[in-house]
Amino acid sequence: MSADTVLLWLVTDPGPGLPLAPLLADLDPAERRRADACRHPGTRRRYVLAHAALRRLLAERLGVAPAELRWQHGPHGKPALPGGPQFNLSHSGAHALIALSPARPVGVDIQRVLPATDTAAMAARYFPPAEARLLRTTPDPAHRAELFARLWARKEALVKAHGGRLVQGLRVPLEGPLSPEDTWSLPYHLTDTPAPPHHHAAVALADPTPFQVTARPWPVPS
């Protein structure tokens, strides 16, 4: 894997028939406890599927069993794997995205388009004034929901690559000048990536050098 390539896997929940026991066996005790705490069966299934897929992809590259992997966590909770590739995971609805990078810190995000959400109010609370104004003055609700999901995915991918707090990334303008406190975002390169219908996705990589994304579906076990 080239330093300028991000490998991306789309993990899609096949539904209630998914056999969970083999996937649960790949998780560590903390992840199994978190899975058990999920009240909704679909939420639990999707959590187990996404996290087991991540562990299997990393374990295959490192030649270890998935359950043997142990994360270290950054100041704001971003997991990392000492001695392994950089990685990131995002999920929204029935889909999850996993990104792997050989060396450069990576962030990925997928967002489902939610037409019923008050996107103008959300943008006014979290986005820079110019972007909030753009959302507020977009008359078509469907277009406004698409635009909001695209902006949110790009901002969250950026802050996940950085390992900071989400509110820190939401205020960063995607175009135009940066305030001094947001110059941390300069040494990152950000790109949109294909997503399933009614979703938007983005990948960010440390260092402003452009990169390629190789995307593929993850083969969900039957």
PASEBA-1860 file (N, C-alpha, C; in nm, 3 decimals):
! residues 222
1> MSADTVLL> 0.084/-0.119/0.000/0.000/0.000/0.000/0.088/0.125/0.000 ~ 0.070/0.211/-0.100/0.147/0.334/-0.111/0.110/0.432/-0.002 ~ 0.209/0.516/0.037/0.183/0.617/0.139/0.079/0.718/0.093 ~ 0.056/0.728/-0.037/-0.040/0.823/-0.091/-0.170/0.754/-0.134 ~ -0.197/0.639/-0.076/-0.321/0.566/-0.106/-0.394/0.535/0.025 ~ -0.523/0.559/0.025/-0.610/0.518/0.135/-0.697/0.403/0.085 ~ -0.695/0.292/0.157/-0.784/0.181/0.128/-0.912/0.200/0.207 ~ -1.024/0.189/0.138/-1.154/0.217/0.197/-1.247/0.098/0.174
9> WLVTDPGP> -1.312/0.052/0.281/-1.408/-0.057/0.271/-1.545/-0.009/0.316 ~ -1.647/-0.042/0.237/-1.786/-0.017/0.275/-1.843/-0.145/0.335 ~ -1.889/-0.135/0.459/-1.946/-0.249/0.530/-2.096/-0.223/0.542 ~ -2.176/-0.312/0.485/-2.321/-0.293/0.482/-2.390/-0.402/0.562 ~ -2.476/-0.361/0.652/-2.551/-0.455/0.736/-2.650/-0.534/0.650 ~ -2.639/-0.668/0.648/-2.731/-0.747/0.567/-2.866/-0.772/0.632 ~ -2.879/-0.739/0.762/-3.007/-0.757/0.828/-3.001/-0.861/0.940 ~ -3.115/-0.894/0.995/-3.121/-0.979/1.116/-3.061/-1.118/1.101
17> GLPLAPLL> -3.046/-1.169/0.978/-2.994/-1.304/0.962/-2.843/-1.316/0.980 ~ -2.774/-1.207/1.005/-2.628/-1.210/1.017/-2.586/-1.292/1.139 ~ -2.499/-1.394/1.123/-2.452/-1.468/1.240/-2.352/-1.385/1.321 ~ -2.388/-1.353/1.444/-2.307/-1.261/1.523/-2.198/-1.329/1.606 ~ -2.217/-1.456/1.641/-2.123/-1.520/1.733/-1.979/-1.516/1.683 ~ -1.949/-1.548/1.556/-1.810/-1.542/1.511/-1.753/-1.400/1.512 ~ -1.839/-1.301/1.487/-1.794/-1.162/1.488/-1.768/-1.114/1.630 ~ -1.856/-1.151/1.722/-1.836/-1.114/1.863/-1.704/-1.171/1.917
25> ADLDPAER> -1.667/-1.288/1.871/-1.542/-1.351/1.917/-1.419/-1.272/1.876 ~ -1.433/-1.187/1.775/-1.319/-1.106/1.729/-1.301/-0.978/1.810 ~ -1.398/-0.942/1.893/-1.392/-0.816/1.967/-1.318/-0.835/2.099 ~ -1.274/-0.723/2.158/-1.213/-0.731/2.290/-1.323/-0.718/2.396 ~ -1.291/-0.742/2.523/-1.396/-0.739/2.626/-1.472/-0.606/2.634 ~ -1.401/-0.494/2.616/-1.470/-0.364/2.624/-1.569/-0.348/2.510 ~ -1.534/-0.394/2.391/-1.625/-0.384/2.277/-1.746/-0.476/2.296 ~ -1.723/-0.593/2.352/-1.837/-0.683/2.377/-1.932/-0.623/2.480
33> RRADACRH> -1.876/-0.557/2.581/-1.963/-0.491/2.680/-2.043/-0.379/2.616 ~ -1.979/-0.305/2.529/-2.051/-0.197/2.462/-2.161/-0.254/2.371 ~ -2.131/-0.364/2.304/-2.232/-0.428/2.220/-2.350/-0.473/2.305 ~ -2.322/-0.531/2.420/-2.428/-0.579/2.508/-2.514/-0.464/2.561 ~ -2.456/-0.345/2.567/-2.530/-0.230/2.619/-2.624/-0.169/2.515 ~ -2.612/-0.210/2.389/-2.700/-0.157/2.285/-2.841/-0.213/2.304 ~ -2.938/-0.129/2.315/-3.075/-0.173/2.342/-3.145/-0.222/2.215 ~ -3.112/-0.163/2.101/-3.180/-0.200/1.977/-3.100/-0.309/1.907
41> PGTRRRYV> -3.164/-0.419/1.866/-3.090/-0.528/1.801/-3.015/-0.483/1.676 ~ -3.075/-0.394/1.597/-3.007/-0.347/1.477/-2.883/-0.266/1.509 ~ -2.891/-0.181/1.612/-2.775/-0.103/1.654/-2.663/-0.194/1.701 ~ -2.699/-0.297/1.778/-2.599/-0.392/1.827/-2.534/-0.466/1.711 ~ -2.616/-0.514/1.619/-2.564/-0.591/1.505/-2.467/-0.505/1.421 ~ -2.502/-0.382/1.397/-2.419/-0.296/1.313/-2.289/-0.259/1.384 ~ -2.295/-0.240/1.515/-2.174/-0.212/1.592/-2.080/-0.332/1.584 ~ -2.131/-0.451/1.610/-2.048/-0.571/1.609/-1.988/-0.593/1.471
49> LAHAALRR> -2.070/-0.579/1.367/-2.023/-0.601/1.230/-1.911/-0.504/1.194 ~ -1.929/-0.375/1.220/-1.829/-0.275/1.182/-1.698/-0.296/1.257 ~ -1.706/-0.320/1.387/-1.584/-0.332/1.466/-1.512/-0.464/1.440 ~ -1.586/-0.571/1.413/-1.521/-0.697/1.377/-1.456/-0.686/1.240 ~ -1.521/-0.616/1.146/-1.461/-0.596/1.013/-1.329/-0.521/1.025 ~ -1.326/-0.415/1.105/-1.202/-0.340/1.125/-1.093/-0.429/1.181 ~ -1.126/-0.506/1.284/-1.025/-0.594/1.345/-0.975/-0.699/1.246 ~ -1.063/-0.756/1.166/-1.020/-0.856/1.070/-0.928/-0.798/0.963
57> LLAERLGV> -0.958/-0.678/0.917/-0.873/-0.614/0.816/-0.733/-0.585/0.872 ~ -0.727/-0.534/0.994/-0.597/-0.505/1.055/-0.522/-0.633/1.090 ~ -0.593/-0.732/1.144/-0.528/-0.856/1.184/-0.468/-0.928/1.064 ~ -0.536/-0.922/0.950/-0.485/-0.985/0.829/-0.351/-0.925/0.788 ~ -0.336/-0.794/0.807/-0.211/-0.728/0.770/-0.099/-0.751/0.871 ~ -0.136/-0.776/0.994/-0.036/-0.790/1.099/-0.007/-0.936/1.135 ~ -0.086/-1.028/1.080/-0.062/-1.169/1.107/-0.094/-1.212/1.249 ~ -0.199/-1.153/1.307/-0.241/-1.190/1.442/-0.390/-1.219/1.441
65> APAELRWQ> -0.441/-1.271/1.552/-0.584/-1.293/1.564/-0.654/-1.159/1.591 ~ -0.772/-1.136/1.533/-0.840/-1.007/1.553/-0.859/-0.968/1.699 ~ -0.895/-1.064/1.785/-0.921/-1.032/1.925/-0.795/-0.995/2.001 ~ -0.677/-1.021/1.945/-0.552/-0.990/2.013/-0.511/-0.843/1.997 ~ -0.572/-0.773/1.905/-0.536/-0.633/1.883/-0.577/-0.549/2.004 ~ -0.489/-0.460/2.046/-0.517/-0.371/2.159/-0.492/-0.226/2.117 ~ -0.594/-0.144/2.136/-0.584/-0.005/2.094/-0.515/0.081/2.200 ~ -0.451/0.186/2.153/-0.416/0.300/2.238/-0.507/0.415/2.197
73> HGPHGKPA> -0.539/0.503/2.292/-0.634/0.610/2.264/-0.569/0.746/2.284 ~ -0.598/0.837/2.189/-0.547/0.972/2.197/-0.621/1.053/2.301 ~ -0.584/1.182/2.316/-0.644/1.267/2.419/-0.796/1.278/2.409 ~ -0.849/1.266/2.287/-0.993/1.278/2.268/-1.056/1.145/2.228 ~ -0.984/1.035/2.253/-1.044/0.904/2.236/-1.017/0.834/2.106 ~ -0.945/0.896/2.012/-0.921/0.830/1.884/-0.832/0.708/1.905 ~ -0.876/0.589/1.859/-0.793/0.469/1.878/-0.678/0.464/1.778 ~ -0.571/0.401/1.817/-0.455/0.380/1.730/-0.396/0.244/1.763
81> LPGGPQFN> -0.315/0.194/1.671/-0.255/0.062/1.686/-0.104/0.077/1.677 ~ -0.032/0.073/1.789/0.113/0.089/1.786/0.178/-0.012/1.692 ~ 0.258/0.039/1.602/0.328/-0.048/1.508/0.246/-0.093/1.390 ~ 0.121/-0.052/1.383/0.036/-0.094/1.272/-0.001/0.021/1.182 ~ -0.082/-0.005/1.079/-0.126/0.104/0.992/-0.221/0.199/1.064 ~ -0.233/0.317/1.009/-0.330/0.413/1.059/-0.469/0.370/1.011 ~ -0.572/0.395/1.092/-0.706/0.351/1.055/-0.810/0.444/1.114 ~ -0.931/0.434/1.059/-1.044/0.507/1.114/-1.172/0.439/1.069
89> LSHSGAHA> -1.277/0.456/1.148/-1.405/0.390/1.126/-1.517/0.490/1.145 ~ -1.617/0.482/1.058/-1.736/0.566/1.072/-1.858/0.482/1.034 ~ -1.971/0.509/1.097/-2.093/0.439/1.056/-2.212/0.532/1.065 ~ -2.308/0.506/0.977/-2.431/0.585/0.972/-2.539/0.496/0.912 ~ -2.645/0.474/0.987/-2.750/0.387/0.938/-2.698/0.246/0.918 ~ -2.728/0.186/0.803/-2.691/0.048/0.775/-2.549/0.035/0.720 ~ -2.478/0.145/0.707/-2.346/0.142/0.643/-2.235/0.188/0.737 ~ -2.117/0.130/0.717/-1.996/0.176/0.786/-1.886/0.188/0.684
97> LIALSPAR> -1.792/0.278/0.710/-1.673/0.293/0.626/-1.549/0.272/0.713 ~ -1.456/0.195/0.661/-1.328/0.171/0.726/-1.219/0.222/0.634 ~ -1.128/0.303/0.686/-1.016/0.357/0.609/-0.886/0.311/0.671 ~ -0.793/0.266/0.586/-0.659/0.229/0.629/-0.557/0.310/0.550 ~ -0.454/0.356/0.619/-0.344/0.430/0.559/-0.214/0.375/0.617 ~ -0.110/0.355/0.536/0.012/0.292/0.589/0.083/0.374/0.696 ~ 0.078/0.508/0.686/0.156/0.589/0.779/0.090/0.721/0.817 ~ 0.020/0.783/0.725/-0.037/0.915/0.751/-0.169/0.901/0.828
105> PVGVDIQR> -0.185/0.975/0.939/-0.312/0.969/1.012/-0.430/0.997/0.921 ~ -0.535/0.918/0.936/-0.649/0.923/0.845/-0.778/0.941/0.924 ~ -0.873/1.009/0.862/-1.007/1.022/0.917/-1.108/0.996/0.807 ~ -1.217/0.929/0.841/-1.321/0.900/0.743/-1.456/0.927/0.808 ~ -1.552/0.970/0.728/-1.686/0.988/0.782/-1.789/0.960/0.675 ~ -1.897/0.898/0.716/-2.014/0.876/0.631/-2.135/0.932/0.703 ~ -2.217/1.005/0.629/-2.336/1.068/0.687/-2.458/1.036/0.603 ~ -2.561/0.989/0.669/-2.689/0.968/0.600/-2.759/1.102/0.585
113> VLPATDTA> -2.820/1.125/0.471/-2.898/1.247/0.449/-3.030/1.235/0.525 ~ -3.057/1.335/0.611/-3.176/1.331/0.696/-3.264/1.453/0.665 ~ -3.357/1.440/0.572/-3.437/1.556/0.531/-3.517/1.619/0.644 ~ -3.553/1.542/0.747/-3.637/1.596/0.854/-3.558/1.679/0.955 ~ -3.425/1.674/0.949/-3.342/1.748/1.044/-3.345/1.898/1.012 ~ -3.347/1.980/1.115/-3.341/2.126/1.096/-3.196/2.164/1.069 ~ -3.153/2.146/0.945/-3.012/2.166/0.910/-2.970/2.313/0.922 ~ -3.062/2.404/0.896/-3.027/2.546/0.910/-2.993/2.580/1.054
121> AMAARYFP> -3.071/2.527/1.148/-3.042/2.552/1.290/-2.912/2.485/1.332 ~ -2.887/2.364/1.284/-2.762/2.295/1.317/-2.642/2.372/1.262 ~ -2.655/2.420/1.139/-2.545/2.496/1.079/-2.521/2.625/1.154 ~ -2.628/2.692/1.195/-2.612/2.817/1.270/-2.540/2.794/1.401 ~ -2.558/2.676/1.459/-2.496/2.647/1.588/-2.349/2.607/1.574 ~ -2.315/2.532/1.467/-2.184/2.471/1.461/-2.093/2.520/1.348 ~ -2.151/2.566/1.235/-2.070/2.597/1.118/-2.026/2.744/1.118 ~ -1.923/2.778/1.040/-1.884/2.919/1.025/-1.999/3.001/0.966
129> PAEARLLR> -2.000/3.132/0.988/-2.113/3.215/0.942/-2.145/3.201/0.794 ~ -2.044/3.196/0.707/-2.071/3.189/0.563/-2.142/3.058/0.527 ~ -2.102/2.948/0.589/-2.167/2.820/0.560/-2.306/2.815/0.621 ~ -2.322/2.871/0.739/-2.455/2.878/0.799/-2.550/2.960/0.711 ~ -2.498/3.069/0.657/-2.581/3.153/0.568/-2.618/3.076/0.441 ~ -2.522/2.999/0.387/-2.550/2.920/0.267/-2.662/2.820/0.293 ~ -2.658/2.752/0.407/-2.765/2.657/0.439/-2.897/2.730/0.458 ~ -2.893/2.843/0.526/-3.017/2.917/0.557/-3.084/2.968/0.430
137> TTPDPAHR> -3.004/3.002/0.329/-3.060/3.063/0.208/-3.080/2.962/0.095 ~ -3.058/2.835/0.123/-3.086/2.732/0.023/-3.234/2.696/0.034 ~ -3.317/2.730/-0.067/-3.462/2.719/-0.050/-3.514/2.577/-0.054 ~ -3.453/2.489/-0.132/-3.505/2.354/-0.148/-3.463/2.267/-0.031 ~ -3.557/2.215/0.050/-3.519/2.136/0.168/-3.435/2.013/0.134 ~ -3.465/1.946/0.023/-3.387/1.827/-0.014/-3.244/1.864/-0.047 ~ -3.226/1.972/-0.122/-3.091/2.019/-0.154/-3.017/2.063/-0.029 ~ -3.088/2.130/0.061/-3.027/2.175/0.186/-2.981/2.056/0.270
145> AELFARLW> -3.059/1.949/0.276/-3.020/1.830/0.352/-2.898/1.763/0.291 ~ -2.891/1.758/0.158/-2.775/1.700/0.090/-2.650/1.782/0.118 ~ -2.662/1.913/0.109/-2.548/2.001/0.132/-2.498/1.989/0.275 ~ -2.589/1.986/0.369/-2.550/1.974/0.509/-2.476/1.844/0.535 ~ -2.526/1.732/0.482/-2.461/1.602/0.503/-2.321/1.602/0.441 ~ -2.306/1.664/0.326/-2.175/1.668/0.261/-2.076/1.751/0.343 ~ -2.119/1.867/0.390/-2.031/1.951/0.471/-1.994/1.882/0.602 ~ -2.093/1.821/0.667/-2.067/1.754/0.796/-1.968/1.639/0.777
153> ARKEALVK> -1.986/1.559/0.673/-1.895/1.447/0.649/-1.752/1.497/0.629 ~ -1.735/1.603/0.553/-1.600/1.655/0.528/-1.537/1.707/0.658 ~ -1.613/1.779/0.736/-1.559/1.836/0.859/-1.526/1.727/0.961 ~ -1.615/1.627/0.972/-1.588/1.522/1.070/-1.468/1.436/1.028 ~ -1.452/1.411/0.898/-1.334/1.338/0.852/-1.207/1.414/0.887 ~ -1.210/1.545/0.871/-1.093/1.628/0.902/-1.057/1.619/1.049 ~ -1.154/1.637/1.136/-1.123/1.637/1.279/-1.087/1.497/1.328 ~ -1.140/1.392/1.264/-1.102/1.256/1.302/-0.959/1.225/1.260
161> AHGGRLVQ> -0.915/1.276/1.147/-0.775/1.259/1.108/-0.684/1.330/1.209 ~ -0.728/1.446/1.254/-0.650/1.524/1.350/-0.652/1.463/1.489 ~ -0.762/1.395/1.522/-0.774/1.337/1.655/-0.825/1.434/1.759 ~ -0.888/1.543/1.714/-0.937/1.644/1.807/-1.085/1.627/1.838 ~ -1.146/1.733/1.889/-1.288/1.731/1.925/-1.372/1.771/1.805 ~ -1.491/1.712/1.794/-1.575/1.738/1.678/-1.609/1.885/1.662 ~ -1.645/1.953/1.770/-1.681/2.094/1.758/-1.565/2.177/1.704 ~ -1.443/2.129/1.726/-1.326/2.199/1.673/-1.325/2.196/1.521
169> GLRVPLEG> -1.363/2.082/1.463/-1.362/2.070/1.318/-1.484/2.131/1.252 ~ -1.599/2.130/1.319/-1.719/2.182/1.256/-1.709/2.332/1.227 ~ -1.630/2.403/1.305/-1.621/2.548/1.286/-1.521/2.586/1.177 ~ -1.442/2.489/1.127/-1.341/2.520/1.026/-1.409/2.543/0.891 ~ -1.387/2.657/0.826/-1.446/2.679/0.694/-1.378/2.592/0.590 ~ -1.457/2.530/0.503/-1.398/2.447/0.398/-1.345/2.529/0.283 ~ -1.387/2.652/0.273/-1.333/2.746/0.175/-1.316/2.880/0.245 ~ -1.216/2.954/0.202/-1.195/3.086/0.260/-1.090/3.085/0.369
177> PLSPEDTW> -1.063/3.203/0.428/-0.955/3.217/0.526/-0.987/3.147/0.657 ~ -0.881/3.102/0.723/-0.891/3.039/0.854/-0.861/3.140/0.963 ~ -0.927/3.122/1.077/-0.890/3.199/1.195/-0.763/3.138/1.254 ~ -0.687/3.212/1.334/-0.561/3.158/1.388/-0.579/3.028/1.465 ~ -0.690/3.013/1.537/-0.708/2.891/1.617/-0.743/2.769/1.531 ~ -0.772/2.791/1.403/-0.807/2.679/1.316/-0.698/2.642/1.217 ~ -0.579/2.701/1.232/-0.471/2.672/1.136/-0.419/2.529/1.151 ~ -0.458/2.458/1.256/-0.420/2.316/1.267/-0.470/2.236/1.148
185> SLPYHLTD> -0.575/2.285/1.081/-0.635/2.209/0.971/-0.556/2.222/0.841 ~ -0.457/2.310/0.836/-0.381/2.331/0.712/-0.303/2.207/0.667 ~ -0.235/2.134/0.756/-0.156/2.020/0.710/-0.238/1.893/0.687 ~ -0.358/1.907/0.628/-0.442/1.792/0.595/-0.495/1.809/0.454 ~ -0.516/1.695/0.388/-0.582/1.698/0.257/-0.714/1.624/0.270 ~ -0.818/1.680/0.211/-0.955/1.634/0.231/-1.020/1.609/0.096 ~ -1.092/1.498/0.084/-1.159/1.469/-0.043/-1.291/1.397/-0.017 ~ -1.389/1.423/-0.102/-1.512/1.346/-0.100/-1.485/1.208/-0.159
193> TPAPPHHH> -1.565/1.112/-0.120/-1.551/0.977/-0.174/-1.689/0.921/-0.202 ~ -1.703/0.830/-0.298/-1.836/0.775/-0.329/-1.902/0.713/-0.207 ~ -2.033/0.726/-0.201/-2.111/0.675/-0.088/-2.239/0.612/-0.141 ~ -2.304/0.529/-0.061/-2.433/0.471/-0.104/-2.537/0.581/-0.125 ~ -2.646/0.549/-0.194/-2.752/0.648/-0.213/-2.799/0.707/-0.080 ~ -2.827/0.837/-0.082/-2.877/0.910/0.034/-2.772/0.920/0.145 ~ -2.645/0.911/0.111/-2.534/0.928/0.205/-2.427/1.014/0.139 ~ -2.344/1.077/0.222/-2.223/1.144/0.176/-2.107/1.096/0.260
201> AAVALADP> -1.988/1.093/0.199/-1.870/1.044/0.269/-1.748/1.125/0.228 ~ -1.650/1.129/0.320/-1.527/1.203/0.294/-1.412/1.136/0.367 ~ -1.292/1.158/0.316/-1.169/1.107/0.376/-1.071/1.222/0.390 ~ -1.002/1.228/0.504/-0.897/1.327/0.527/-0.769/1.255/0.565 ~ -0.656/1.310/0.521/-0.527/1.248/0.547/-0.428/1.356/0.590 ~ -0.348/1.326/0.691/-0.247/1.420/0.737/-0.147/1.447/0.626 ~ -0.099/1.573/0.620/-0.009/1.622/0.514/-0.095/1.666/0.397 ~ -0.072/1.785/0.344/-0.157/1.835/0.237/-0.135/1.768/0.102
209> TPFQVTAR> -0.042/1.674/0.092/-0.018/1.605/-0.035/-0.143/1.530/-0.078 ~ -0.186/1.543/-0.203/-0.304/1.468/-0.249/-0.281/1.317/-0.238 ~ -0.390/1.243/-0.237/-0.382/1.098/-0.225/-0.493/1.034/-0.307 ~ -0.478/0.904/-0.330/-0.578/0.828/-0.402/-0.659/0.744/-0.303 ~ -0.783/0.720/-0.338/-0.869/0.634/-0.256/-0.907/0.512/-0.339 ~ -0.880/0.396/-0.284/-0.924/0.270/-0.345/-1.035/0.214/-0.260 ~ -1.156/0.209/-0.314/-1.274/0.169/-0.238/-1.325/0.035/-0.286 ~ -1.376/-0.044/-0.191/-1.431/-0.175/-0.224/-1.532/-0.214/-0.115
217> PWPVPS> -1.624/-0.302/-0.144/-1.714/-0.354/-0.039/-1.643/-0.457/0.046 ~ -1.676/-0.460/0.176/-1.623/-0.565/0.263/-1.715/-0.686/0.254 ~ -1.659/-0.805/0.231/-1.745/-0.923/0.214/-1.805/-0.968/0.347 ~ -1.927/-0.930/0.372/-1.994/-0.967/0.496/-2.012/-1.119/0.501 ~ -1.972/-1.185/0.609/-1.985/-1.331/0.617/-2.132/-1.372/0.621 ~ -2.162/-1.483/0.559/-2.300/-1.532/0.556/-2.319/-1.641/0.661
END
